């Protein structure tokens, strides 16, 4: 008779995975920013090839994200990453996320004067299910600035920690 192989004590614990979920589209809900390059503009860190910019108080919302893998069942953590720059350092850009029901203000960014930075916002409270992550959209509103200086956004993506149970 064969002896069953003993499993480590942790074999039954759910394993966490991490997914990088890039922008993969734009639904043109509000399209008031200048877009340079190729659709969907924010899917990779590739300035000066693809990016969006604005120098007036305007919206650009409706950027969609890739879906999570089918094995994702439980959300552990979701963070929105945005790579941006302000040519003046004084622009304020508001960030919004749509969770399938409504748009929510999730924070703002001030740009470094001529220096790229990556802004990180924890939005687990808003995208707390796989369905909400898969339907999520993001958007931006330049809430302060002037006609001579631009605010640039080069890349937007989610980092999602999830479990398969």
C-alpha positions in Angstrom: 0.0 0.0 0.0 1.3 3.4 -1.0 1.7 6.1 1.6 0.1 9.5 0.7 2.6 12.3 0.2 2.4 14.8 3.0 1.5 18.3 1.9 3.1 21.4 3.6 0.8 23.0 6.2 0.1 26.0 3.9 -1.0 24.0 0.8 -4.7 24.9 1.4 -4.1 28.7 1.7 -5.2 30.8 -1.3 -2.4 32.2 -3.3 -2.3 35.9 -4.2 -1.5 37.0 -7.8 -0.7 40.4 -9.2 -1.8 41.7 -12.6 -0.8 44.9 -14.4 -3.9 46.1 -16.2 -3.1 48.7 -18.8 -5.4 51.1 -20.6 -6.7 49.3 -23.7 -9.3 51.6 -25.1 -11.2 54.9 -25.0 -14.9 55.3 -25.2 -14.9 59.0 -26.0 -17.4 59.9 -23.2 -15.7 63.2 -22.8 -12.9 64.1 -25.2 -11.5 67.5 -24.5 -7.7 66.9 -24.3 -5.3 66.8 -27.2 -4.2 63.3 -28.2 -0.9 62.7 -29.8 0.0 59.4 -31.4 -2.0 56.2 -31.7 -5.2 55.0 -29.9 -5.5 54.4 -27.0 -2.6 56.8 -26.1 -2.1 55.7 -22.4 -1.4 52.0 -22.7 2.4 52.2 -22.4 5.1 54.5 -21.1 6.2 55.7 -24.5 6.3 59.5 -24.5 6.8 61.3 -27.0 5.1 58.8 -29.2 1.7 58.4 -27.5 0.3 60.7 -24.8 -2.4 63.2 -24.0 -2.1 66.8 -23.0 -4.1 69.8 -22.0 -3.6 73.5 -21.1 -7.2 74.5 -20.3 -9.7 73.4 -17.7 -11.1 70.4 -19.5 -12.0 66.7 -19.1 -10.8 63.6 -20.8 -12.7 60.5 -19.4 -13.5 57.1 -20.7 -10.2 55.2 -20.7 -10.9 51.5 -20.4 -8.7 48.8 -19.0 -7.8 45.2 -19.9 -9.8 42.5 -18.1 -8.3 40.5 -15.3 -7.5 36.8 -16.0 -10.4 34.5 -15.8 -8.9 32.8 -12.7 -9.3 36.0 -10.6 -12.1 35.6 -8.1 -11.4 37.8 -5.1 -9.8 41.3 -5.1 -7.2 42.0 -2.5 -5.8 45.4 -3.5 -6.2 47.8 -6.5 -4.0 50.8 -7.2 -4.2 53.3 -10.0 -0.9 54.4 -11.5 -0.6 57.5 -13.7 2.7 58.8 -15.2 2.4 62.5 -15.7 4.3 65.8 -16.1 3.4 69.5 -15.9 5.4 72.0 -17.9 4.9 74.6 -15.1 4.7 72.7 -11.9 1.5 74.5 -10.8 -1.1 72.5 -12.7 -3.5 70.4 -10.7 -5.0 67.4 -12.4 -8.0 65.6 -10.8 -8.3 61.8 -11.3 -11.6 60.0 -11.6 -12.6 56.3 -11.8 -15.9 54.8 -13.0 -16.8 51.6 -11.2 -19.7 50.6 -13.5 -22.2 52.8 -11.6 -20.8 56.3 -11.4 -17.7 58.5 -11.7 -15.8 59.0 -8.4 -13.1 61.6 -7.6 -10.1 59.6 -6.4 -7.5 62.3 -5.9 -5.4 64.8 -7.7 -1.8 65.2 -9.0 0.5 68.2 -9.1 3.1 68.0 -11.8 6.8 68.5 -11.3 8.0 71.3 -13.4 9.2 69.5 -16.5 9.9 66.2 -14.6 7.9 63.0 -15.1 6.5 61.4 -12.0 4.2 58.4 -11.3 1.3 59.1 -9.1 -0.2 56.1 -7.1 -3.7 56.0 -5.6 -5.2 53.1 -3.7 -8.7 52.6 -5.1 -9.5 49.2 -3.5 -12.5 50.8 -1.7 -14.0 51.6 -5.1 -13.0 48.6 -7.2 -13.6 45.8 -4.7 -14.8 43.1 -7.0 -13.5 41.5 -10.2 -16.6 42.7 -12.1 -15.9 46.3 -11.0 -12.2 46.1 -12.0 -13.2 44.6 -15.4 -15.7 47.4 -16.2 -13.6 50.3 -14.7 -12.7 53.4 -16.6 -10.5 56.3 -15.7 -10.5 60.0 -16.5 -8.8 63.3 -15.9 -9.8 66.9 -15.4 -7.2 69.7 -15.5 -8.6 71.8 -12.6 -5.9 74.5 -12.6 -3.5 75.8 -15.2 -3.0 78.4 -17.8 -2.8 78.8 -21.6 1.0 78.8 -21.8 1.7 75.5 -19.9 0.6 72.0 -20.6 -0.2 69.0 -18.4 0.9 65.7 -20.0 -0.2 62.1 -19.2 1.8 59.3 -20.8 0.6 56.0 -19.1 -2.3 54.9 -16.9 -2.7 51.4 -15.5 -4.0 49.4 -12.5 -1.9 47.0 -10.4 -4.4 44.5 -9.0 -3.6 41.9 -6.3 -6.2 39.1 -6.4 -6.9 35.6 -5.2 -8.2 32.6 -7.2 -10.8 31.7 -4.6 
